[in-house]
Amino acid sequence: MANEQTGPTPELRVLKPDEWDKIYANLIRAFGGPPEAPDERELWNSLTEFDRFLGAWDGDVCVGSAGAFSFRLTVPGGASVPAAGVTMVSVAATHRRRGLLTSMMRRQLDDVRSWGEPLAVLTASEPAIYGRFGYGAATFQTDATIDTRRAGLSVPAGTDDVRLRYAEPAEVLDACEEVYARLVPGRPGMPARRPGWERLGVLDPESRRGGGSPLQCVVAERDGGTVGYARFRVKPNWGPAGADGEVVLSDLEALDPAAKAALWRFLFDIDLTSTLVARGRPVDDGWQYLVSDIRRCRPTLRDALYVRLVDVGAALRARTYQAPVDVVFEVADPFCRWNEGRWRLTGHAKGASCERTEDPADLALSVRELGAAYLGGVSLSALAAAGRVRALRPDALAEASLAFGNAGAAPWLPHGF
């Protein structure tokens, strides 16, 4: 190719603790952002699992990186499955078009397989990049800009029994984290947070405020216990007609509909504000069914978590299926050829088996489509309608699509990594 660059091949090696500053500086430059606040850098340094992070080096200069946090991810049926949370992927602009990203993805997926983790997951800064490595968009999220003066709320019974109080975010962090942990098994796509990750929700550098207040927190209580919380900022504004402030929601979790409704009603009613901005919410979030006028909320859909089946058999065995299924997949996976071939999936609501077979295939698809459908948020039938899945046996598509669906909460990733 005419625009291909040449030069020595960078050395790819596992990150050493004393190299972290160099690799992080390259990452920040690659993403074009200003330097992060010291407490933000310190948190990411403390969360880094050095033996799971790769650096690419041209001499003593870091020119690329790819890391993988060790997560456990909820899958349909409630199991918590080991997953590599791919993160901090970067290539220096001076070293593009040398195959460096492909080399890092190759090494990383080999490593994930050796660690015995059946899944790799990521959030994509550029979605077009990761499909060729077998990642499929598996969860989506809703953003909304709500006109709280014109979109009212109708709350369920019991909402008035919930007590709300302001609290310093750091002082109630443990109680809020207990609420989050209780919710994790009930929603596919949610990661069980290891110690230290709870600090991500209360980071409050000036650079994140966008002209708004320091992070605020309100907890919802019932019978002396915490049943929910909301973290948010208020951005004051005054126009010709008076106060026109904005509430920017960071997190909202609750254990039951009444507690959740109480928190949403509080956010809608904050004095001197007329807009509530909510980003990254579940596509089935309950507030959408409480508002009087959804058109005043301007909901938009965005991709969120991308899933890659590193071990097809182990991944499909790890989840359950909402209807009985017995189907043979013909799987294409040119990047991880150990997955290629035919797999017989037999499953139901209590468990599943998935083994290699020589039986005729019922459905043909790539590992990317399996990743997209894995958490139950993307239909195999919809992928077939787009030409991404081929039905080779009558009724196989309907059977598999129904089984892969999720009868409970929609899959959702609550925060990035």
PAZAKE-231596 format. One record per residue (C-alpha): x, y, z; residue number from 1; residue in one letter. Coordinates in nm, 2 decimals. Layout:
PAZAKE-231596
- X | Y | Z | NUM | A
...
This chain:
PAZAKE-231596
- 0.00 | 0.00 | 0.00 | 1 | M
- 0.13 | 0.35 | -0.09 | 2 | A
- 0.05 | 0.49 | 0.25 | 3 | N
- 0.21 | 0.21 | 0.45 | 4 | E
- 0.48 | 0.31 | 0.69 | 5 | Q
- 0.81 | 0.13 | 0.74 | 6 | T
- 1.05 | 0.10 | 1.03 | 7 | G
- 1.16 | -0.14 | 1.29 | 8 | P
- 0.90 | -0.37 | 1.43 | 9 | T
- 0.81 | -0.26 | 1.79 | 10 | P
- 0.87 | -0.50 | 2.07 | 11 | E
- 0.56 | -0.63 | 2.24 | 12 | L
- 0.59 | -0.72 | 2.60 | 13 | R
- 0.40 | -0.75 | 2.93 | 14 | V
- 0.39 | -0.41 | 3.12 | 15 | L
- 0.63 | -0.35 | 3.41 | 16 | K
- 0.50 | -0.13 | 3.70 | 17 | P
- 0.78 | 0.13 | 3.64 | 18 | D
- 0.66 | 0.16 | 3.27 | 19 | E
- 0.31 | 0.26 | 3.36 | 20 | W
- 0.36 | 0.64 | 3.33 | 21 | D
- 0.50 | 0.60 | 2.98 | 22 | K
- 0.22 | 0.37 | 2.86 | 23 | I
- -0.05 | 0.60 | 3.01 | 24 | Y
- 0.10 | 0.91 | 2.85 | 25 | A
- 0.09 | 0.74 | 2.51 | 26 | N
- -0.27 | 0.65 | 2.58 | 27 | L
- -0.38 | 1.00 | 2.67 | 28 | I
- -0.20 | 1.14 | 2.36 | 29 | R
- -0.36 | 0.88 | 2.14 | 30 | A
- -0.71 | 0.98 | 2.26 | 31 | F
- -0.63 | 1.35 | 2.22 | 32 | G
- -0.73 | 1.45 | 2.57 | 33 | G
- -0.58 | 1.69 | 2.82 | 34 | P
- -0.39 | 1.54 | 3.12 | 35 | P
- -0.61 | 1.38 | 3.38 | 36 | E
- -0.64 | 1.49 | 3.74 | 37 | A
- -0.39 | 1.32 | 3.98 | 38 | P
- -0.66 | 1.12 | 4.17 | 39 | D
- -0.79 | 0.99 | 3.84 | 40 | E
- -0.45 | 0.88 | 3.72 | 41 | R
- -0.38 | 0.72 | 4.06 | 42 | E
- -0.71 | 0.52 | 4.05 | 43 | L
- -0.63 | 0.38 | 3.70 | 44 | W
- -0.28 | 0.29 | 3.81 | 45 | N
- -0.41 | 0.11 | 4.12 | 46 | S
- -0.66 | -0.09 | 3.91 | 47 | L
- -0.40 | -0.19 | 3.65 | 48 | T
- -0.33 | -0.56 | 3.65 | 49 | E
- 0.03 | -0.54 | 3.51 | 50 | F
- 0.06 | -0.90 | 3.41 | 51 | D
- -0.25 | -0.86 | 3.18 | 52 | R
- -0.13 | -0.54 | 3.01 | 53 | F
- 0.08 | -0.52 | 2.70 | 54 | L
- 0.30 | -0.24 | 2.58 | 55 | G
- 0.46 | -0.20 | 2.24 | 56 | A
- 0.80 | -0.03 | 2.24 | 57 | W
- 1.02 | 0.13 | 1.98 | 58 | D
- 1.34 | 0.14 | 2.18 | 59 | G
- 1.24 | 0.30 | 2.51 | 60 | D
- 0.94 | 0.48 | 2.36 | 61 | V
- 0.59 | 0.34 | 2.42 | 62 | C
- 0.40 | 0.34 | 2.09 | 63 | V
- 0.11 | 0.11 | 2.17 | 64 | G
- -0.09 | -0.06 | 2.45 | 65 | S
- -0.36 | -0.31 | 2.51 | 66 | A
- -0.48 | -0.42 | 2.86 | 67 | G
- -0.74 | -0.66 | 3.00 | 68 | A
- -0.90 | -0.62 | 3.34 | 69 | F
- -1.02 | -0.95 | 3.50 | 70 | S
- -1.39 | -0.92 | 3.53 | 71 | F
- -1.68 | -1.14 | 3.61 | 72 | R
- -1.98 | -1.06 | 3.39 | 73 | L
- -2.34 | -1.16 | 3.45 | 74 | T
- -2.49 | -1.36 | 3.16 | 75 | V
- -2.85 | -1.48 | 3.10 | 76 | P
- -2.95 | -1.71 | 3.38 | 77 | G
- -2.76 | -1.51 | 3.64 | 78 | G
- -2.42 | -1.68 | 3.63 | 79 | A
- -2.11 | -1.47 | 3.68 | 80 | S
- -1.87 | -1.56 | 3.40 | 81 | V
- -1.49 | -1.47 | 3.38 | 82 | P
- -1.43 | -1.21 | 3.11 | 83 | A
- -1.14 | -1.01 | 3.00 | 84 | A
- -1.23 | -0.64 | 3.00 | 85 | G
- -1.02 | -0.51 | 2.72 | 86 | V
- -0.91 | -0.15 | 2.78 | 87 | T
- -0.64 | 0.12 | 2.72 | 88 | M
- -0.59 | 0.01 | 2.36 | 89 | V
- -0.39 | 0.26 | 2.16 | 90 | S
- -0.14 | 0.30 | 1.88 | 91 | V
- 0.08 | 0.61 | 1.84 | 92 | A
- 0.00 | 0.81 | 1.53 | 93 | A
- 0.37 | 0.77 | 1.43 | 94 | T
- 0.33 | 0.39 | 1.41 | 95 | H
- 0.00 | 0.33 | 1.23 | 96 | R
- -0.04 | 0.10 | 0.94 | 97 | R
- 0.23 | -0.14 | 1.06 | 98 | R
- -0.01 | -0.41 | 1.18 | 99 | G
- 0.06 | -0.32 | 1.54 | 100 | L
- -0.30 | -0.33 | 1.66 | 101 | L
- -0.35 | -0.67 | 1.49 | 102 | T
- -0.04 | -0.80 | 1.67 | 103 | S
- -0.17 | -0.68 | 2.00 | 104 | M
- -0.52 | -0.82 | 1.95 | 105 | M
- -0.36 | -1.15 | 1.84 | 106 | R
- -0.14 | -1.17 | 2.15 | 107 | R
- -0.42 | -1.06 | 2.38 | 108 | Q
- -0.68 | -1.32 | 2.26 | 109 | L
- -0.42 | -1.59 | 2.28 | 110 | D
- -0.35 | -1.48 | 2.64 | 111 | D
- -0.72 | -1.46 | 2.73 | 112 | V
- -0.76 | -1.82 | 2.61 | 113 | R
- -0.46 | -1.94 | 2.81 | 114 | S
- -0.62 | -1.77 | 3.12 | 115 | W
- -0.93 | -1.99 | 3.07 | 116 | G
- -1.17 | -1.69 | 3.02 | 117 | E
- -1.44 | -1.77 | 2.77 | 118 | P
- -1.53 | -1.40 | 2.70 | 119 | L
- -1.35 | -1.08 | 2.60 | 120 | A
- -1.55 | -0.75 | 2.62 | 121 | V
- -1.48 | -0.39 | 2.54 | 122 | L
- -1.63 | -0.05 | 2.48 | 123 | T
- -1.52 | 0.08 | 2.14 | 124 | A
- -1.40 | 0.44 | 2.08 | 125 | S
- -1.43 | 0.35 | 1.71 | 126 | E
- -1.68 | 0.07 | 1.65 | 127 | P
- -1.55 | 0.00 | 1.30 | 128 | A
- -1.22 | -0.13 | 1.44 | 129 | I
- -1.32 | -0.43 | 1.64 | 130 | Y
- -1.56 | -0.63 | 1.42 | 131 | G
- -1.26 | -0.77 | 1.23 | 132 | R
- -1.13 | -0.92 | 1.56 | 133 | F
- -1.47 | -1.09 | 1.63 | 134 | G
- -1.63 | -0.84 | 1.86 | 135 | Y
- -2.01 | -0.78 | 1.82 | 136 | G
- -2.22 | -0.50 | 1.97 | 137 | A
- -2.42 | -0.69 | 2.24 | 138 | A
- -2.56 | -0.41 | 2.46 | 139 | T
- -2.71 | -0.07 | 2.39 | 140 | F
- -2.79 | 0.22 | 2.61 | 141 | Q
- -3.03 | 0.52 | 2.61 | 142 | T
- -2.93 | 0.88 | 2.65 | 143 | D
- -3.20 | 1.14 | 2.72 | 144 | A
- -3.24 | 1.51 | 2.76 | 145 | T
- -3.56 | 1.56 | 2.95 | 146 | I
- -3.77 | 1.87 | 2.96 | 147 | D
- -3.88 | 1.84 | 3.33 | 148 | T
- -4.12 | 2.13 | 3.30 | 149 | R
- -4.32 | 1.96 | 3.04 | 150 | R
- -4.27 | 1.59 | 3.10 | 151 | A
- -4.42 | 1.50 | 3.44 | 152 | G
- -4.39 | 1.17 | 3.63 | 153 | L
- -4.67 | 0.93 | 3.75 | 154 | S
- -4.51 | 0.73 | 4.03 | 155 | V
- -4.62 | 0.38 | 4.16 | 156 | P
- -4.77 | 0.31 | 4.50 | 157 | A
- -4.51 | 0.31 | 4.78 | 158 | G
- -4.31 | 0.60 | 4.64 | 159 | T
- -4.40 | 0.83 | 4.92 | 160 | D
- -4.28 | 0.57 | 5.18 | 161 | D
- -3.92 | 0.61 | 5.06 | 162 | V
- -3.71 | 0.86 | 5.26 | 163 | R
- -3.45 | 1.06 | 5.06 | 164 | L
- -3.15 | 1.24 | 5.21 | 165 | R
- -2.84 | 1.41 | 5.09 | 166 | Y
- -2.51 | 1.25 | 5.17 | 167 | A
- -2.15 | 1.30 | 5.08 | 168 | E
- -2.08 | 1.05 | 4.80 | 169 | P
- -1.76 | 0.91 | 4.96 | 170 | A
- -1.93 | 0.87 | 5.30 | 171 | E
- -2.21 | 0.64 | 5.17 | 172 | V
- -2.00 | 0.46 | 4.91 | 173 | L
- -2.01 | 0.12 | 5.09 | 174 | D
- -2.39 | 0.14 | 5.13 | 175 | A
- -2.43 | 0.23 | 4.76 | 176 | C
- -2.20 | -0.05 | 4.66 | 177 | E
- -2.41 | -0.30 | 4.85 | 178 | E
- -2.71 | -0.19 | 4.64 | 179 | V
- -2.52 | -0.23 | 4.32 | 180 | Y
- -2.39 | -0.57 | 4.42 | 181 | A
- -2.75 | -0.70 | 4.48 | 182 | R
- -2.85 | -0.58 | 4.14 | 183 | L
- -2.57 | -0.75 | 3.94 | 184 | V
- -2.71 | -1.10 | 3.92 | 185 | P
- -3.04 | -0.98 | 3.78 | 186 | G
- -2.91 | -0.80 | 3.46 | 187 | R
- -2.68 | -0.95 | 3.19 | 188 | P
- -2.38 | -0.74 | 3.10 | 189 | G
- -2.33 | -0.60 | 3.45 | 190 | M
- -1.98 | -0.66 | 3.59 | 191 | P
- -1.93 | -0.77 | 3.95 | 192 | A
- -1.70 | -0.50 | 4.08 | 193 | R
- -1.37 | -0.60 | 4.24 | 194 | R
- -1.24 | -0.40 | 4.53 | 195 | P
- -1.13 | -0.05 | 4.42 | 196 | G
- -1.37 | -0.03 | 4.13 | 197 | W
- -1.64 | 0.14 | 4.35 | 198 | E
- -1.41 | 0.45 | 4.36 | 199 | R
- -1.48 | 0.51 | 3.99 | 200 | L
- -1.83 | 0.63 | 4.07 | 201 | G
- -1.72 | 0.90 | 4.30 | 202 | V
- -1.43 | 1.04 | 4.10 | 203 | L
- -1.50 | 1.41 | 4.08 | 204 | D
- -1.22 | 1.60 | 3.90 | 205 | P
- -1.29 | 1.95 | 3.79 | 206 | E
- -1.25 | 1.84 | 3.43 | 207 | S
- -1.56 | 1.62 | 3.45 | 208 | R
- -1.79 | 1.88 | 3.59 | 209 | R
- -1.85 | 2.08 | 3.27 | 210 | G
- -1.94 | 2.39 | 3.46 | 211 | G
- -2.16 | 2.20 | 3.70 | 212 | G
- -2.14 | 2.15 | 4.07 | 213 | S
- -1.92 | 1.90 | 4.26 | 214 | P
- -2.07 | 1.56 | 4.26 | 215 | L
- -2.38 | 1.53 | 4.47 | 216 | Q
- -2.55 | 1.22 | 4.61 | 217 | C
- -2.90 | 1.14 | 4.74 | 218 | V
- -2.97 | 0.80 | 4.91 | 219 | V
- -3.31 | 0.63 | 4.92 | 220 | A
- -3.39 | 0.46 | 5.25 | 221 | E
- -3.66 | 0.24 | 5.39 | 222 | R
- -3.69 | 0.08 | 5.73 | 223 | D
- -3.34 | 0.21 | 5.81 | 224 | G
- -3.17 | 0.05 | 5.52 | 225 | G
- -3.04 | 0.19 | 5.19 | 226 | T
- -3.25 | 0.09 | 4.89 | 227 | V
- -3.11 | 0.32 | 4.63 | 228 | G
- -2.90 | 0.61 | 4.54 | 229 | Y
- -2.85 | 0.88 | 4.27 | 230 | A
- -2.53 | 1.07 | 4.20 | 231 | R
- -2.56 | 1.39 | 3.99 | 232 | F
- -2.44 | 1.74 | 3.93 | 233 | R
- -2.64 | 2.06 | 3.90 | 234 | V
- -2.54 | 2.31 | 3.63 | 235 | K
- -2.69 | 2.65 | 3.71 | 236 | P
- -2.81 | 2.88 | 3.43 | 237 | N
- -3.02 | 3.19 | 3.41 | 238 | W
- -3.20 | 3.31 | 3.10 | 239 | G
- -3.43 | 3.61 | 3.03 | 240 | P
- -3.72 | 3.41 | 3.18 | 241 | A
- -3.54 | 3.32 | 3.50 | 242 | G
- -3.37 | 3.00 | 3.62 | 243 | A
- -3.30 | 2.74 | 3.36 | 244 | D
- -3.06 | 2.50 | 3.52 | 245 | G
- -2.96 | 2.15 | 3.42 | 246 | E
- -2.93 | 1.83 | 3.63 | 247 | V
- -2.67 | 1.59 | 3.49 | 248 | V
- -2.72 | 1.23 | 3.62 | 249 | L
- -2.42 | 1.02 | 3.68 | 250 | S
- -2.56 | 0.70 | 3.84 | 251 | D
- -2.90 | 0.59 | 3.97 | 252 | L
- -2.96 | 0.24 | 4.11 | 253 | E
- -3.24 | 0.11 | 4.33 | 254 | A
- -3.37 | -0.22 | 4.46 | 255 | L
- -3.74 | -0.18 | 4.37 | 256 | D
- -3.97 | 0.03 | 4.16 | 257 | P
- -4.09 | 0.26 | 4.44 | 258 | A
- -3.73 | 0.35 | 4.54 | 259 | A
- -3.63 | 0.41 | 4.18 | 260 | K
- -3.94 | 0.63 | 4.12 | 261 | A
- -3.86 | 0.84 | 4.43 | 262 | A
- -3.51 | 0.91 | 4.30 | 263 | L
- -3.63 | 1.00 | 3.95 | 264 | W
- -3.90 | 1.23 | 4.10 | 265 | R
- -3.65 | 1.40 | 4.31 | 266 | F
- -3.43 | 1.47 | 4.01 | 267 | L
- -3.72 | 1.60 | 3.81 | 268 | F
- -3.82 | 1.84 | 4.09 | 269 | D
- -3.48 | 2.01 | 4.18 | 270 | I
- -3.54 | 2.38 | 4.22 | 271 | D
- -3.41 | 2.62 | 3.96 | 272 | L
- -3.37 | 2.35 | 3.69 | 273 | T
- -3.57 | 2.27 | 3.38 | 274 | S
- -3.36 | 1.99 | 3.21 | 275 | T
- -3.24 | 1.65 | 3.33 | 276 | L
- -2.96 | 1.49 | 3.12 | 277 | V
- -2.93 | 1.11 | 3.17 | 278 | A
- -2.67 | 0.92 | 2.97 | 279 | R
- -2.59 | 0.56 | 2.95 | 280 | G
- -2.92 | 0.43 | 3.09 | 281 | R
- -3.06 | 0.08 | 3.03 | 282 | P
- -3.28 | 0.06 | 2.72 | 283 | V
- -3.57 | -0.07 | 2.95 | 284 | D
- -3.52 | 0.19 | 3.22 | 285 | D
- -3.84 | 0.23 | 3.41 | 286 | G
- -3.86 | 0.61 | 3.39 | 287 | W
- -3.96 | 0.59 | 3.03 | 288 | Q
- -4.29 | 0.44 | 3.14 | 289 | Y
- -4.35 | 0.69 | 3.41 | 290 | L
- -4.32 | 1.01 | 3.21 | 291 | V
- -4.62 | 1.18 | 3.07 | 292 | S
- -4.46 | 1.27 | 2.74 | 293 | D
- -4.17 | 1.06 | 2.61 | 294 | I
- -4.12 | 1.30 | 2.32 | 295 | R
- -4.01 | 1.57 | 2.56 | 296 | R
- -3.73 | 1.34 | 2.67 | 297 | C
- -3.55 | 1.30 | 2.33 | 298 | R
- -3.42 | 0.95 | 2.39 | 299 | P
- -3.14 | 0.83 | 2.17 | 300 | T
- -2.98 | 0.48 | 2.14 | 301 | L
- -2.61 | 0.41 | 2.15 | 302 | R
- -2.39 | 0.10 | 2.13 | 303 | D
- -2.22 | 0.01 | 2.46 | 304 | A
- -2.06 | -0.33 | 2.53 | 305 | L
- -1.90 | -0.54 | 2.26 | 306 | Y
- -1.87 | -0.91 | 2.33 | 307 | V
- -1.62 | -1.16 | 2.18 | 308 | R
- -1.65 | -1.54 | 2.24 | 309 | L
- -1.29 | -1.65 | 2.31 | 310 | V
- -1.41 | -2.01 | 2.37 | 311 | D
- -1.74 | -2.08 | 2.19 | 312 | V
- -1.82 | -2.40 | 2.37 | 313 | G
- -1.74 | -2.27 | 2.72 | 314 | A
- -1.92 | -1.94 | 2.66 | 315 | A
- -2.24 | -2.10 | 2.53 | 316 | L
- -2.24 | -2.35 | 2.82 | 317 | R
- -2.20 | -2.08 | 3.08 | 318 | A
- -2.55 | -1.92 | 3.01 | 319 | R
- -2.90 | -2.06 | 3.02 | 320 | T
- -3.17 | -2.04 | 2.75 | 321 | Y
- -3.53 | -1.92 | 2.80 | 322 | Q
- -3.67 | -2.19 | 2.58 | 323 | A
- -3.54 | -2.54 | 2.49 | 324 | P
- -3.29 | -2.54 | 2.21 | 325 | V
- -3.10 | -2.81 | 2.01 | 326 | D
- -2.92 | -2.65 | 1.72 | 327 | V
- -2.59 | -2.70 | 1.54 | 328 | V
- -2.39 | -2.38 | 1.46 | 329 | F
- -2.14 | -2.35 | 1.18 | 330 | E
- -1.91 | -2.09 | 1.32 | 331 | V
- -1.66 | -1.89 | 1.12 | 332 | A
- -1.38 | -1.73 | 1.32 | 333 | D
- -1.07 | -1.66 | 1.10 | 334 | P
- -0.90 | -1.47 | 1.38 | 335 | F
- -0.93 | -1.74 | 1.64 | 336 | C
- -0.94 | -2.06 | 1.44 | 337 | R
- -0.98 | -2.28 | 1.74 | 338 | W
- -1.34 | -2.18 | 1.74 | 339 | N
- -1.42 | -2.26 | 1.38 | 340 | E
- -1.64 | -2.55 | 1.28 | 341 | G
- -1.96 | -2.70 | 1.40 | 342 | R
- -2.09 | -2.68 | 1.76 | 343 | W
- -2.41 | -2.85 | 1.89 | 344 | R
- -2.58 | -2.64 | 2.15 | 345 | L
- -2.84 | -2.81 | 2.37 | 346 | T
- -2.99 | -2.60 | 2.64 | 347 | G
- -3.29 | -2.49 | 2.84 | 348 | H
- -3.37 | -2.27 | 3.15 | 349 | A
- -3.15 | -2.47 | 3.39 | 350 | K
- -2.84 | -2.53 | 3.19 | 351 | G
- -2.67 | -2.62 | 2.86 | 352 | A
- -2.41 | -2.83 | 2.68 | 353 | S
- -2.21 | -2.72 | 2.38 | 354 | C
- -1.97 | -2.96 | 2.21 | 355 | E
- -1.81 | -3.00 | 1.87 | 356 | R
- -2.00 | -3.22 | 1.63 | 357 | T
- -1.99 | -3.36 | 1.27 | 358 | E
- -2.37 | -3.33 | 1.24 | 359 | D
- -2.51 | -3.11 | 0.96 | 360 | P
- -2.53 | -2.74 | 1.05 | 361 | A
- -2.86 | -2.57 | 1.12 | 362 | D
- -2.73 | -2.21 | 1.13 | 363 | L
- -2.42 | -2.05 | 0.98 | 364 | A
- -2.28 | -1.73 | 1.13 | 365 | L
- -1.95 | -1.58 | 1.24 | 366 | S
- -1.83 | -1.55 | 1.60 | 367 | V
- -1.91 | -1.18 | 1.58 | 368 | R
- -2.28 | -1.25 | 1.55 | 369 | E
- -2.26 | -1.50 | 1.83 | 370 | L
- -2.10 | -1.23 | 2.05 | 371 | G
- -2.38 | -0.98 | 1.95 | 372 | A
- -2.65 | -1.23 | 2.04 | 373 | A
- -2.48 | -1.37 | 2.35 | 374 | Y
- -2.64 | -1.16 | 2.62 | 375 | L
- -2.99 | -1.17 | 2.48 | 376 | G
- -3.01 | -0.81 | 2.37 | 377 | G
- -2.97 | -0.86 | 2.00 | 378 | V
- -3.19 | -1.11 | 1.82 | 379 | S
- -3.05 | -1.38 | 1.59 | 380 | L
- -3.36 | -1.33 | 1.37 | 381 | S
- -3.27 | -0.96 | 1.33 | 382 | A
- -2.91 | -1.06 | 1.24 | 383 | L
- -3.05 | -1.30 | 0.99 | 384 | A
- -3.27 | -1.03 | 0.84 | 385 | A
- -2.95 | -0.83 | 0.79 | 386 | A
- -2.79 | -1.13 | 0.61 | 387 | G
- -2.55 | -1.19 | 0.90 | 388 | R
- -2.70 | -1.53 | 1.00 | 389 | V
- -2.80 | -1.81 | 0.75 | 390 | R
- -3.06 | -2.06 | 0.83 | 391 | A
- -2.98 | -2.41 | 0.69 | 392 | L
- -3.27 | -2.60 | 0.86 | 393 | R
- -3.63 | -2.48 | 0.86 | 394 | P
- -3.74 | -2.36 | 1.21 | 395 | D
- -3.38 | -2.35 | 1.34 | 396 | A
- -3.37 | -1.97 | 1.33 | 397 | L
- -3.69 | -1.93 | 1.52 | 398 | A
- -3.59 | -2.19 | 1.78 | 399 | E
- -3.25 | -2.04 | 1.84 | 400 | A
- -3.36 | -1.68 | 1.84 | 401 | S
- -3.63 | -1.75 | 2.10 | 402 | L
- -3.39 | -1.94 | 2.32 | 403 | A
- -3.11 | -1.68 | 2.31 | 404 | F
- -3.36 | -1.40 | 2.41 | 405 | G
- -3.37 | -1.27 | 2.77 | 406 | N
- -3.70 | -1.28 | 2.95 | 407 | A
- -3.57 | -1.06 | 3.23 | 408 | G
- -3.39 | -0.72 | 3.23 | 409 | A
- -3.23 | -0.60 | 2.91 | 410 | A
- -2.85 | -0.64 | 2.91 | 411 | P
- -2.67 | -0.33 | 3.02 | 412 | W
- -2.32 | -0.20 | 3.10 | 413 | L
- -2.34 | 0.05 | 3.38 | 414 | P
- -2.00 | 0.21 | 3.34 | 415 | H
- -1.70 | 0.21 | 3.12 | 416 | G
- -1.35 | 0.06 | 3.19 | 417 | F
